[in-house]
Amino acid sequence: MDSDRVMVALGYHGDAFHGSQVQPDIRTVEGALIQALERLGWWREGCLEMSSRTDAGVSVRMNLARIDLPTEVARPIEETNLLRAMNDNLPIGMVVWSARGIPQKTRIRHSTSRHYLFRTEVMHDWPREVDAEVFAEACSLFEGEHDFTNMCRLEEEKDPMRTIDECTPWLAPDGRVIGISVRAHSFLWNQVRRMASAISGAVSGRNTLDDIRTALDSPEDPVDLGRSPSDGLVLWSIENPHSDGMTDGLLPETSWFSEPPSDMRGHTRWLALARLEMDTLLEREWLKRLN
């Protein structure tokens, strides 16, 4: 590495951790990274910073972390050996799949874009026949700058204004709607999960397009259009001024995704298969980049 400060791309299965941030006596992503660095003798207080926080149950294909390595480790080590050393000390369900040296003053949280995918097929009221035009219109309502007070869990002193650069249907190769694809510079807590609930509600009949418009245009009037389950959400990629080439920006190949059954009992059982498919999707992506 040409710098003591290293940026790593990492992924993890949401159901393997209780969120990303360190919590006492609970398995978290940051805690697992700290333990790996301690085992390797690379840990120093303040040497680790993660780009995006994620809640329990939310899976991640690509998050970024900044690690300040000891100089005697950073200078001679090559990317392949660094990845092997870290992965040998990380728990199952988590992987570091890329690494590079970055300038010392780089702040990893200063990302330029975040890209989420949500598989709306996991929603309990997902219809057998989806009106693709209504779904696309519901997505488009979120694009641009809006006050997302009604579409998040707003933390104290947080600005509810956010600009959504892209909110489009996530489609299978045969044109079947499987979810949403959302890009923005930053998101609020639970924002994507609430957006997904409102969009899926527009095709299931749980809410209308006008309900979405009201929630966005009149943030002073409380509107609750639901919050979708965490296991349908994937942080797909993060763009950073120093992350060029780490990811190709393409959506994953999903021709092998199964269709959900139309009846409630069948859909409930199918959810286990959907989770397995999402886990497999991530493992395929990580293997492709490690090999």
C-alpha positions as a printed Julia matrix, in Angstrom:
291×3 Matrix{Float64}:
   0.0     0.0     0.0
   1.22    3.54   -0.75
  -0.42    5.01    2.38
  -0.99    4.12    6.04
  -4.64    5.1     5.53
  -6.54    2.36    3.72
 -10.08    2.28    2.34
 -11.72   -1.14    2.29
 -14.96   -2.24    0.64
 -16.88   -4.7     2.79
 -20.19   -6.53    2.71
 -22.3    -8.44    5.2
 -25.56  -10.3     5.67
 -27.99   -8.26    7.75
 -29.35  -11.16    9.77
 -25.85  -11.98   11.06
 -25.44   -8.69   12.94
 -27.39   -6.32   15.18
 -26.63   -3.33   12.97
 -23.34   -1.72   12.05
 -22.44    0.44   15.06
 -20.66   -0.91   18.14
 -22.96   -1.93   21.0
 -21.9    -3.6    24.25
 -22.28   -7.4    24.35
 -24.0    -7.49   20.93
 -22.56   -8.7    17.63
 -22.22   -5.74   15.25
 -20.32   -5.08   12.04
 -18.03   -2.46   13.55
 -17.41   -4.68   16.55
 -16.41   -7.56   14.27
 -13.97   -5.3    12.41
 -12.42   -4.14   15.68
 -11.98   -7.73   16.87
 -10.32   -8.69   13.58
  -7.91   -5.75   13.8
  -7.12   -6.62   17.43
  -6.33  -10.25   16.53
  -4.02   -9.04   13.77
  -2.3    -6.55   16.1
  -3.41   -3.66   13.87
  -5.88   -2.01   16.22
  -5.31    1.47   17.6
  -7.96    3.75   19.11
  -9.51    5.9    16.38
  -8.05    3.88   13.5
 -11.47    2.81   12.13
 -14.3     4.79   10.56
 -17.26    3.44    8.57
 -19.02    5.27    5.75
 -22.67    4.26    6.23
 -24.6     3.1     9.28
 -27.08    0.27    8.77
 -29.83   -1.11   10.99
 -30.19   -4.69   12.18
 -31.41   -6.92    9.36
 -30.2    -4.67    6.53
 -27.76   -6.42    4.21
 -24.87   -4.7     2.46
 -23.1    -5.59   -0.74
 -20.77   -2.6    -0.44
 -20.0    -0.37    2.5
 -16.73    1.49    2.93
 -14.44    1.75    5.93
 -11.29    3.72    6.62
  -8.53    1.9     8.5
  -5.29    3.56    9.63
  -2.74    0.75    9.64
   0.6     0.72   11.44
   3.24    1.98    8.99
   5.27   -1.23    9.26
   2.17   -3.14    8.1
   0.77   -0.76    5.49
   3.87   -0.1     3.4
   4.89   -3.66    2.48
   1.45   -5.32    2.38
  -0.33   -5.98   -0.92
  -4.09   -5.87   -1.39
  -4.46   -9.65   -1.75
  -2.62  -10.32    1.51
  -4.52   -7.62    3.38
  -7.87   -9.06    2.24
  -6.8   -12.59    3.16
  -5.62  -11.52    6.62
  -8.81   -9.61    7.39
 -11.17  -12.27    6.06
  -9.38  -14.99    8.02
 -10.31  -13.08   11.17
 -13.86  -11.97   10.33
 -16.99  -13.99   11.19
 -19.05  -15.9     8.65
 -21.54  -13.54    7.03
 -19.04  -10.73    6.5
 -16.32  -10.12    3.91
 -13.78   -7.47    2.94
 -13.43   -7.62   -0.86
 -11.35   -4.63   -1.96
  -8.71   -2.34   -0.46
  -6.56    0.59   -1.54
  -4.41    3.31   -0.03
  -5.99    6.77    0.25
  -4.69   10.25    1.22
  -4.26   10.84    4.95
  -6.89   13.6     5.13
  -9.63   11.53    3.48
 -12.89   11.28    5.46
 -14.69    8.09    4.52
 -18.13    9.44    5.44
 -17.83   12.06    2.7
 -19.38    9.85    0.03
 -20.87   11.34   -3.12
 -23.67    8.81   -3.65
 -25.36    5.83   -2.02
 -27.37    3.23   -3.94
 -30.01    1.03   -2.29
 -32.09   -1.81   -3.67
 -35.3    -2.96   -2.02
 -37.12   -6.13   -3.07
 -40.75   -5.05   -2.71
 -41.9    -8.59   -3.51
 -41.33   -9.39    0.18
 -44.18   -7.08    1.23
 -47.04   -9.07    2.78
 -49.65   -7.46    0.51
 -47.65   -7.66   -2.74
 -50.19   -8.24   -5.57
 -49.98  -11.06   -8.07
 -50.59   -8.62  -10.93
 -48.55   -5.45  -10.57
 -49.54   -2.3   -12.46
 -46.06   -1.36  -13.7
 -47.16    2.15  -14.75
 -48.54    2.96  -11.3
 -45.42    1.51   -9.69
 -43.15    3.64  -11.9
 -45.21    6.76  -11.21
 -45.04    6.12   -7.47
 -41.25    5.85   -7.75
 -41.01    9.09   -9.74
 -42.88   11.05   -7.05
 -39.84   10.72   -4.79
 -37.29   12.04   -7.28
 -35.95   15.53   -6.65
 -35.79   17.51   -3.41
 -38.46   16.88   -0.77
 -39.1    17.21    2.94
 -39.05   13.57    4.13
 -40.43   14.19    7.64
 -43.25   11.72    6.94
 -40.91    9.22    5.32
 -38.28    8.63    7.99
 -37.56    8.36   11.67
 -36.26   11.88   12.08
 -33.37   12.22   14.5
 -32.97   15.37   16.59
 -31.42   18.3    14.71
 -31.44   16.39   11.41
 -32.52   18.29    8.29
 -35.48   16.42    6.73
 -34.72   17.82    3.27
 -33.13   15.28    0.93
 -32.63   15.08   -2.84
 -33.34   11.74   -4.5
 -31.27   11.49   -7.68
 -32.97    8.32   -8.88
 -35.94    6.23   -7.78
 -36.88    3.68  -10.42
 -38.43    0.21  -10.64
 -35.99   -2.67  -10.17
 -36.97   -5.1   -12.92
 -36.19   -8.73  -13.69
 -34.98   -9.45  -17.26
 -38.54  -10.42  -18.26
 -39.84   -7.02  -17.12
 -41.34   -8.25  -13.84
 -41.25   -5.65  -11.08
 -39.19   -7.01   -8.2
 -38.41   -3.84   -6.27
 -37.0    -0.32   -6.33
 -33.59    1.16   -7.06
 -32.81    4.39   -5.18
 -29.78    6.69   -5.37
 -29.0     9.83   -3.37
 -26.12   11.61   -1.71
 -27.51   10.72    1.71
 -30.58    9.23    3.37
 -32.43    9.62    6.65
 -33.05    6.84    9.17
 -35.6     4.34    7.77
 -36.16    6.55    4.7
 -35.75    3.87    2.01
 -37.84    1.35    3.95
 -40.69    3.86    4.25
 -40.39    4.84    0.59
 -40.58    1.16   -0.38
 -43.69    0.67    1.75
 -45.44    3.65    0.17
 -44.52    2.6    -3.38
 -45.62   -1.0    -2.9
 -48.79    0.27   -1.23
 -49.66    2.18   -4.39
 -49.95   -1.08   -6.36
 -51.47   -3.17   -3.58
 -54.21   -0.65   -2.81
 -52.99    0.03    0.73
 -52.48    3.7    -0.19
 -52.85    5.94   -3.23
 -50.48    8.07   -5.27
 -52.18   11.11   -3.76
 -51.34    9.79   -0.29
 -47.66    9.85   -1.29
 -47.98   13.37   -2.68
 -49.63   14.55    0.54
 -46.93   12.94    2.69
 -44.23   14.78    0.73
 -45.99   18.1     0.09
 -47.48   18.56    3.58
 -44.79   17.38    6.02
 -46.46   19.33    8.83
 -49.42   16.92    8.67
 -48.46   13.45    9.99
 -48.93   10.7     7.4
 -47.85    7.1     8.06
 -47.64    4.9     4.95
 -45.85    2.11    6.76
 -42.3     0.81    7.04
 -41.19   -2.2     5.03
 -39.2    -5.08    6.61
 -35.44   -4.68    6.86
 -34.64   -7.99    5.15
 -35.76   -6.68    1.75
 -33.18   -3.89    1.81
 -29.62   -3.97    0.46
 -27.08   -1.16    0.46
 -25.78   -1.97   -3.0
 -22.94    0.5    -3.48
 -21.3     3.69   -2.29
 -19.42    6.19   -4.42
 -16.52    8.05   -2.9
 -13.93   10.35   -4.54
 -11.4     7.51   -4.11
 -13.6     4.51   -4.98
 -13.3     4.59   -8.78
 -13.2     1.07  -10.21
 -14.38   -0.64   -7.03
 -17.85   -1.2    -8.5
 -19.31   -1.15  -12.0
 -22.59    0.62  -11.23
 -24.66   -2.15  -12.81
 -27.71   -3.84  -11.35
 -27.37   -7.53  -10.49
 -28.54  -10.35  -12.75
 -31.85  -11.63  -11.35
 -33.31  -14.0   -13.95
 -33.08  -16.79  -11.35
 -35.21  -14.94   -8.76
 -38.43  -16.86   -8.03
 -41.87  -15.27   -8.21
 -43.85  -14.96   -4.98
 -47.04  -17.03   -4.66
 -50.33  -15.14   -4.82
 -51.88  -16.59   -1.65
 -50.92  -15.31    1.81
 -49.95  -18.72    3.22
 -47.75  -19.49    0.23
 -46.18  -16.02    0.33
 -45.28  -16.44    3.99
 -43.41  -19.67    3.23
 -41.82  -18.15    0.11
 -40.2   -15.4     2.22
 -37.6   -17.91    3.43
 -36.69  -18.62   -0.21
 -36.55  -14.89   -0.99
 -34.09  -14.35    1.88
 -31.95  -17.2     0.6
 -31.98  -15.68   -2.89
 -30.9   -12.29   -1.55
 -28.09  -13.92    0.46
 -27.0   -15.88   -2.62
 -27.02  -12.69   -4.69
 -24.55  -11.09   -2.28
 -22.28  -14.14   -2.08
 -22.1   -14.28   -5.89
 -21.12  -10.61   -6.02
 -18.4   -11.0    -3.39
 -16.93  -14.13   -4.97
 -16.83  -12.4    -8.34
 -14.7    -9.62   -6.87
 -12.43  -11.79   -4.74
 -11.57  -14.28   -7.51
